[in-house]
């Protein structure tokens, strides 16, 4: 097996025409150059260089190796240049998967910040609910997934003590970066008996036991059912949709009430729809997750950092 160092030495000898010149060029002693050439010849089982008086000549095998050495060393130099560019965020890509409401405000802000900070980094985005987003991450189809979970059941294997209820989107063995915690709110249709314009105090879910409900994605739907059962009733889910604006639209038409996260309300709600806090207070966590080995990749670290910055900017804009 030819070592890369030997290939560099052989190429220098072939180019300069002497061991001593190659030694001066590479910073070796002449005996060291000679030993490396002999080691290559033993490994390959044939002479590469022959002496004719004071002249050195390449054998047929040496000429063949010299041609390949130019190609190999050139390819390695190109690879090193590309890798240094990627490491320095002057090239490369980062693929992000994120749930829909995060794709409306938070993630676009993070992508914009990343583009301004690293204009040569190519960033792509795919919308996916947490289970699918984590599946894309584990399957090598994304490097960062923005997901949410509801802090109900502690999962001792999740990173940083995160409470994990991401059904089918198991956070175990992933690197978890908490972004923020948001509160849940109830949406009430126009003219609802509990939506007086002066009301600001939290609304107990038990007060809505007789209402029709509009549920969100399967994960949110499961949380709604758990929360209502904790309040002493099973919700009558009349409609279900993964689209947050559609949830608000259904509420606006008086078709039911809904339990939604604050992130889903950043774009506003239809006229007449009231948003009230819930009692007892309910929250969900928004997380950036990646594979542990990807944490050290500069592009991944940069994206997680920009997501955190986007959170602070979004909070400032909405406070």
N, C-alpha and C positions, 0 to 999 in steps of 0.2 A: 504494500500500500504506500503510495507516494504521499508524503506529508506536504502541507502547503508551504512551510518554510523551505523545504528542499526544492520545490518548484520555483520559488522566487530566486533561490541561489542558482539553480540551473539556468534560468532565463537570464540572469545577470552575467554568468560566465559566457553563455552563447552570444549575448549582445556585445560584451566588452572584448571577448577573444582571449581572456587570460584569467587565471585564478587570482593573481595579485590585484588586478584592476577590479574584479568583482568584490574582492575582500575590502578594498578601500571604499568602494561605493556603498557596501552594505554595513560596514563597520565590524567586519569579522577579521580573524587572522587568516593568512593563506592556508595553513594546515587545516583549519576548521572547514574552509571551503572544500578542500580536497577530500576530507573525510566524508562530508555530506554527499559529494558526487559519487564516491565509491559506495556509500551506503545505498544510494539510489540504484546503482548498477547491480549490486548484489540482490536487491529487492526485485528488480525487473528481470534479472538473469541474462543481461546482455550489456556490452559496453555502450556508452553514450558519447564519450569523447575519446579521441585518440590523439597522440602527439606525433608530429612529424618534424623532427628537429626542434626548433623553437616555436613552431606553429602548432595550433590546436585546431582540430577538425571534428565536426560532428559526424557521428556514424549515421547510417540510414535511420536507425532507431532514435538517435538523438535529434535528427531533423524532424522526425514525426512528433516527438515529444515537444520540441520547440514550437511547432505550429499549434499544438493543442494548448501549450502553456499560455500563449498569447490570448487565446479565446477564454481559457479558464480564469486567468488573472484579470482579464478585462471584465468578465461577468461578475467576478467577486467584487471588483471595484465599484461596478454599477450597483450591485446589491447593497454594498455598504453605504453608498451615497443615498439610495432610496430609503434604507432603514434609518439612517441618521435624519433624513427629512421627516419621516413618520414620527420618530422619537421627539423631534423638535417641533411637531405639529405644523410643519410646512407642507405636509402631504398626508395622505391616508384618509380613512373613513371612520365614521361612527354611526351605528344603526340603533335607533331608539324605538321601543314599543311602549305605548302609553294608553291608559284608559280614556274614554271619550271626554269626560269633563275636564281632565288634565290637558287634553289636546286643544281645548277652547282658548285657554289663557296662559296657563303656567308653562307648558312645553314650548309653545311658539315663542314666548319671551326668552326662554333658555336657548332655543335655537338661534334666535336673533343675536343674543349676547355672544354665543359661540362663533357665529359668522364674523362678528366685528372683531373679536379677539384673535381668531385663527381663520382668516379668510380662505386659506388653502386647504382646510380640512373639510371633506365632503360629509355632510350629515343628512341622513334620511330618517323618515318617521313613518311608522305604521300604527294605526289605531287598533287596540286590542284590549279586551277586558283582562283583569289580572291573571286568571288561569292560562289564557292563551298567550299573554305577554311573557309569562315565566316559561311557558313551553317553548316559545321562540328563542328565549335566552338559553335555555338548556340545550336546544337543538342547534345552536351555533348560528341562528339567523338574526340575532341582535346582540349588541354588547351591553346595553342598558335597558332595563324595564322599569317603568314608572307604574307602581301598583298601589293598592290600598288594602287595608285590613281593619277589622273591627276588634278592639281589645277586649276580648271576652275570655278566651282560653289561653293560658300560658303554655308556650311551646319551648321547652328547655333547650332544644337544639337550634332554635333560631338565633341568629347573630344579634349581639348587643341587647339581649333580653327582650326582643320584640315579641309582643303578644300576637300570635298568628292564628287568624281564622280564615286565611285565604283558602277556601275549599279548592282542592285539586291544584292549587298554586302553592305548593309546599315551599316555604322559604328556607327549610333546613339545608345546610351546606352552601347557602348563598351568602354573599357579602351584602349586608343590609345597611343602607344609609337613610336614616329618618329625615324627612324633609320638613313636615309640619303635621300638626294635629288640628283637625277641623271639627266643629260642632255640627250636630244634626238639627234640622229645623222642620217644622210642619208647614205645609202649604195648605191654605184654606181657600175655597172658592169665593167669589164675590158674594156679599150678602150673607155669608155663613153666620150662624147664631153666635159663634165664638170669635168672630173676626172684627169686633168693634174697632173703629179707627183709633180709639184711645188705649186699647189694650196693648200692653208691652210685657206683662208678666208671662212666665213660662206656662205652657199648656201640658197638662198631664195626659198621657196617651189613653188612660182609662176613660177620659171624657169623650173619646172618639170611638168607643167600642161599637156603637151602632152605625158607624159610617161605612160607606163603600171606600175602598182603598185603591190607589193606583201605585203599582210596584215598579221598581226599576229592573236592573240586570239581575240574573239569578243570585249572585252573591248578596246584592242589596235586598233582594226579595227574602232571602233566608234570614238576614239580619232583622228585617221588618217583622217577620213572623216570630222570631225569638223575642224581640222587644215587646211586641204586643202580648205574647203569652206570659212574659214576665209581669206585664201590667194586668193580667187576669182575663184576657180574652183572645180569641183567634180572629185575625182580621179577615174581613170579607173582601178579597182581592177581585175587583171587577175588571181591571185592565192591567196590563203589564207591557212595558216597553223599555228598551235599553237606551232610548234617546231622551235626554233630560229636557230639552225644549218641548218634546211631545208630552212628557209628564206634566209640565207646567201648563201646556195647552189644554190638556184634559181637565186639569183642575179648574182652569179659567172658564170652562164650559159647564162647570157644576157637576161633573161626572164622578167626583170623589175627592178625597184628601190624599196627601202624599207625605212621606218622610224623606227628606233630601239633604245632602251635605251642603255646606256653605259654598263650596267650590262650584256647585251647579247653579248658584244664584248670581255669580259674578256678572253674567250678562243681563241681569235684571229679570223681572217676572212680568207676566201680562197684567194689564190694567185691572185693578180690583182684587187681584190675588194677594192675600196676606201671608207673610212669612213670620212665624212665631217660634221662639225657642221651646225646647222640650224639657219636661221635668219627669223623672230625674234626667240630668244632663247626659246626653249620649254623644260619643265622639268616634271618629275613625282616623286612622293614621295614613298618611301618604308617604310612600317610601320609594327610593331609587335602589334597585337591586342589580347586582351583577355577579358574575362568577368570581370566586376569590382570586384566581390566577389573573383575571383581567384588571384587578384593582391597580396593579402597577403599570398598566398601559397608559401612557400619557393622555391619549385621546379620551379614554374612559374617565380618568381622573378629572380632566378638564370639563367633561360633560356633567359629571356629578357636581362639580364646583359651580358651574353655571346654573344648574337647577336650583341649588341653594340660594344663589344670588337672585334668581328669578322670583323665588318665594318672598324674599325680603322686599323686592320692588313691587310685587303684587300686593303685599300687605300694606305698603306705603300708599299705593294708589287707591286702595279700598278703605283705608282707615279714616 
